[in-house]
Amino acid sequence: MQIKIFTDGASRGNPGPGGWGSVIVSEDRVKELGGRADSTTNNRMELTACAEALETVKDADITVYTDSSYVINGITKWVRGWKANGWVTKTKDEVLNRDLWEKLVLATEGKNVSWEYVGGHSGIAGNERCDEIATSFADKVVIELFSGALSNYPIKNILDLSHSVEKISKKSHSNAKAYSYVSMIDGSVQIYATWAECEARVKGKSGARFKKAISQEQEQEIIADFTKNVL
């Protein structure tokens, strides 16, 4: 049986109140999941969305669609090295979100899982619905979760992936308004809303890395790039 899972996570601050959402689509069924945490990060909610969804499905051919490069790179590339090194990085720090990485690894065991990146807010109905679920939980907005026959699911284009290639804005990166500033020092990643906060952390620090993100998706890509060799 083929199963498609869409996931997304959100947080109002990093850390801050957050939520996660998943939509699981089988041959003739759809099940939506969602949850909340009072103090969390976007990455933790992205991980939770994937782990919670995968825990609910049995052996099957599963494709997970997520807009988190952090999750995809972690589960397909980095986690093996982390486990081999006792869940510590090269700088002897504990791997961030270890509890959720272990939960996700366990949820994938014995299953044939493929991971696909989809651009956030790019017209993918499954991703848009998961974002709605996640943000509703984060904001404590009541939302009804669907569970029933695919034929009765109100989002009729849930399996339409024709917009999965994210369009790149022509707007210059240097002039674009910052979504956040990502910095890493000694393997520790921090995210700030303003350049002044980021600069205060990295100024004069040997080996510091920092970069402006103009979207949530780019923020995730920067984090993935900064941490790809931190095993």
Backbone torsions as a table, in degrees:
resi	resn	phi	psi	omega
1	MET	NA	137.8	178.1
2	GLN	-92.9	130.8	177.6
3	ILE	-126.4	133.4	175.9
4	LYS	-115.0	132.5	-179.1
5	ILE	-123.7	125.0	173.5
6	PHE	-104.4	139.9	-177.4
7	THR	-139.9	156.7	172.8
8	ASP	-162.5	155.4	177.3
9	GLY	-135.4	156.7	-179.5
10	ALA	-149.3	149.4	173.7
11	SER	-143.6	142.7	179.1
12	ARG	-97.1	78.9	-170.6
13	GLY	111.5	164.1	-176.2
14	ASN	-140.5	74.8	17.2
15	PRO	-89.6	169.1	178.3
16	GLY	177.1	-178.2	177.0
17	PRO	-63.6	139.6	-175.4
18	GLY	-143.3	170.6	178.0
19	GLY	-148.9	164.4	178.3
20	TRP	-139.0	155.0	179.1
21	GLY	-145.2	146.4	177.4
22	SER	-140.6	145.4	173.3
23	VAL	-125.7	118.8	-177.7
24	ILE	-106.5	120.7	-177.5
25	VAL	-118.8	118.5	174.9
26	SER	-104.7	-161.6	-176.3
27	GLU	-62.3	-38.8	-176.9
28	ASP	-141.1	15.2	-177.7
29	ARG	-133.5	151.9	173.7
30	VAL	-132.8	134.6	176.6
31	LYS	-135.1	126.5	177.4
32	GLU	-101.9	141.7	178.1
33	LEU	-128.4	153.7	176.4
34	GLY	-165.4	161.0	-179.9
35	GLY	-165.3	178.6	-172.7
36	ARG	-141.4	153.9	170.6
37	ALA	-137.3	139.5	-176.4
38	ASP	-71.6	-34.8	180.0
39	SER	-139.7	110.9	-172.9
40	THR	-156.2	-172.5	176.7
41	THR	-127.8	164.2	178.4
42	ASN	-59.3	-43.3	-179.0
43	ASN	-62.4	-39.2	179.0
44	ARG	-65.9	-37.1	178.3
45	MET	-70.5	-36.4	176.1
46	GLU	-62.9	-44.9	178.3
47	LEU	-63.5	-43.5	-179.0
48	THR	-62.0	-41.9	-179.3
49	ALA	-58.8	-42.9	-179.8
50	CYS	-69.5	-46.9	-176.9
51	ALA	-64.3	-45.1	-178.8
52	GLU	-62.7	-40.9	179.5
53	ALA	-66.4	-45.8	-177.7
54	LEU	-66.6	-29.8	178.4
55	GLU	-65.4	-22.8	-175.5
56	THR	-89.0	-10.4	-176.4
57	VAL	-107.5	148.7	178.9
58	LYS	-91.2	-169.9	179.8
59	ASP	-55.8	127.8	-179.0
60	ALA	-173.5	170.1	170.1
61	ASP	-85.6	113.4	-171.6
62	ILE	-118.7	135.8	170.8
63	THR	-119.0	124.9	178.4
64	VAL	-103.5	125.9	178.0
65	TYR	-106.9	119.1	-177.6
66	THR	-140.2	152.7	175.6
67	ASP	-98.3	16.3	-178.6
68	SER	-104.9	105.5	174.3
69	SER	-64.5	-31.2	178.5
70	TYR	-58.2	-46.9	179.3
71	VAL	-66.0	-47.8	-176.4
72	ILE	-63.0	-48.2	-180.0
73	ASN	-64.9	-38.5	-179.4
74	GLY	-63.5	-48.7	-174.2
75	ILE	-76.9	-27.1	-177.4
76	THR	-97.4	-20.3	-173.9
77	LYS	-125.5	-48.1	-166.1
78	TRP	-90.8	-30.4	-168.6
79	VAL	-63.2	-33.0	179.6
80	ARG	-62.3	-43.6	178.5
81	GLY	-67.3	-38.5	177.7
82	TRP	-60.2	-46.2	-179.5
83	LYS	-62.8	-42.8	-178.7
84	ALA	-63.7	-30.4	-178.4
85	ASN	-94.8	14.4	178.5
86	GLY	71.7	29.2	178.5
87	TRP	61.1	37.9	171.9
88	VAL	-126.9	152.9	179.7
89	THR	-85.4	179.0	177.6
90	LYS	-61.8	-26.8	-179.8
91	THR	-90.8	11.1	176.6
92	LYS	69.5	18.7	173.9
93	ASP	-91.2	150.2	177.2
94	GLU	-69.2	139.9	178.7
95	VAL	-59.9	130.7	179.3
96	LEU	-62.6	139.6	177.0
97	ASN	62.5	33.2	-178.4
98	ARG	-54.5	-41.7	-177.4
99	ASP	-58.7	-39.0	-178.8
100	LEU	-79.8	-31.8	174.2
101	TRP	-63.7	-41.7	178.6
102	GLU	-65.5	-38.3	177.3
103	LYS	-63.3	-41.9	-179.5
104	LEU	-68.4	-42.5	177.9
105	VAL	-58.9	-45.3	179.9
106	LEU	-62.6	-37.3	-178.6
107	ALA	-69.3	-21.5	-179.7
108	THR	-92.2	-12.5	-174.3
109	GLU	-62.6	133.6	178.9
110	GLY	76.3	9.8	-179.1
111	LYS	-122.6	148.2	176.6
112	ASN	-92.9	96.7	-173.2
113	VAL	-112.5	127.5	172.3
114	SER	-108.7	146.2	-177.3
115	TRP	-117.8	128.3	-178.3
116	GLU	-127.1	132.4	176.8
117	TYR	-86.3	133.1	171.8
118	VAL	-126.6	140.5	179.7
119	GLY	-67.9	132.6	178.5
120	GLY	-66.9	142.0	178.2
121	HIS	55.4	39.0	-178.5
122	SER	-111.7	14.2	176.7
123	GLY	99.3	2.4	177.4
124	ILE	-78.8	115.6	-173.7
125	ALA	-58.4	-41.0	-179.3
126	GLY	-63.3	-43.1	179.3
127	ASN	-66.9	-40.8	179.7
128	GLU	-63.6	-39.8	179.2
129	ARG	-67.0	-41.6	178.3
130	CYS	-63.1	-38.3	176.9
131	ASP	-62.9	-41.0	178.0
132	GLU	-62.4	-42.3	178.6
133	ILE	-64.6	-48.5	-176.7
134	ALA	-61.4	-46.7	-177.8
135	THR	-69.7	-32.7	177.1
136	SER	-63.6	-44.5	177.8
137	PHE	-65.5	-40.7	179.7
138	ALA	-60.5	-38.1	-176.5
139	ASP	-93.3	5.1	-178.0
140	LYS	58.7	39.1	175.9
141	VAL	-96.4	128.3	-178.7
142	VAL	-65.8	129.2	178.9
143	ILE	-138.7	136.8	-179.0
144	GLU	-87.8	126.8	179.6
145	LEU	-95.4	131.9	-176.5
146	PHE	-85.7	143.7	171.1
147	SER	-150.2	112.6	-177.9
148	GLY	171.2	-161.1	-176.5
149	ALA	-68.6	141.1	178.2
150	LEU	-57.7	-36.8	-178.8
151	SER	-64.0	-22.8	179.6
152	ASN	-97.3	-2.1	-177.2
153	TYR	-70.9	128.9	-174.8
154	PRO	-68.0	-22.2	179.2
155	ILE	-91.5	94.9	-171.7
156	LYS	-72.5	-21.7	-179.5
157	ASN	-101.7	29.6	-174.6
158	ILE	-59.2	-28.3	-177.8
159	LEU	-99.3	9.4	179.7
160	ASP	-80.7	113.6	-179.8
161	LEU	-112.0	21.8	-174.2
162	SER	-69.1	-16.4	178.8
163	HIS	-103.9	23.7	-173.3
164	SER	-72.0	-17.3	176.2
165	VAL	-85.3	109.4	-175.1
166	GLU	-71.2	131.0	178.2
167	LYS	-78.0	134.0	-179.1
168	ILE	-91.2	127.0	-179.2
169	SER	-64.3	143.3	177.7
170	LYS	-79.3	-7.7	-178.7
171	LYS	-66.3	132.9	-178.7
172	SER	-60.3	133.8	179.3
173	HIS	-62.0	-39.8	-175.8
174	SER	-66.3	-29.7	-178.2
175	ASN	-97.5	-10.2	-177.1
176	ALA	-70.2	147.7	178.1
177	LYS	-66.7	135.9	-176.9
178	ALA	-73.5	135.2	169.8
179	TYR	-83.4	-39.6	178.6
180	SER	-166.4	173.1	174.2
181	TYR	-124.9	126.4	-176.9
182	VAL	-106.5	132.6	177.7
183	SER	-132.8	152.7	175.1
184	MET	-139.6	129.5	176.0
185	ILE	-131.8	123.1	179.1
186	ASP	53.4	40.0	176.7
187	GLY	83.4	-4.2	-178.4
188	SER	-99.4	119.9	-178.1
189	VAL	-96.0	134.5	174.4
190	GLN	-130.6	148.5	-179.5
191	ILE	-122.5	133.6	-177.8
192	TYR	-128.1	151.7	179.9
193	ALA	-81.0	-24.3	-177.3
194	THR	-126.6	154.2	178.0
195	TRP	-66.1	-34.9	-178.7
196	ALA	-58.6	-42.0	179.3
197	GLU	-66.2	-43.6	179.9
198	CYS	-65.0	-43.9	-179.1
199	GLU	-61.0	-38.6	-179.8
200	ALA	-61.4	-31.1	-179.7
201	ARG	-79.1	-41.7	-169.9
202	VAL	-94.2	-19.6	-174.0
203	LYS	-60.3	124.0	177.9
204	GLY	78.3	2.6	-177.9
205	LYS	-93.1	120.8	-179.5
206	SER	-65.1	132.4	176.6
207	GLY	79.6	4.5	-179.1
208	ALA	-68.9	143.4	175.8
209	ARG	-122.5	142.2	179.7
210	PHE	-155.9	151.6	-177.5
211	LYS	-161.3	145.9	176.6
212	LYS	-84.4	137.8	173.8
213	ALA	-112.0	139.2	-180.0
214	ILE	-105.7	4.2	176.4
215	SER	-158.2	164.0	176.8
216	GLN	-62.2	-38.9	-179.5
217	GLU	-63.8	-42.8	179.2
218	GLN	-68.1	-34.1	175.9
219	GLU	-57.1	-45.1	179.7
220	GLN	-64.2	-39.8	179.5
221	GLU	-64.7	-39.7	178.8
222	ILE	-65.1	-44.9	177.7
223	ILE	-59.2	-43.8	179.9
224	ALA	-61.8	-41.2	179.9
225	ASP	-67.8	-43.5	-179.6
226	PHE	-62.5	-36.2	-171.2
227	THR	-101.8	2.8	-173.3
228	LYS	-63.9	-25.7	179.1
229	ASN	-109.2	10.7	-179.3
230	VAL	-92.2	84.6	-177.2
231	LEU	-112.1	NA	NA
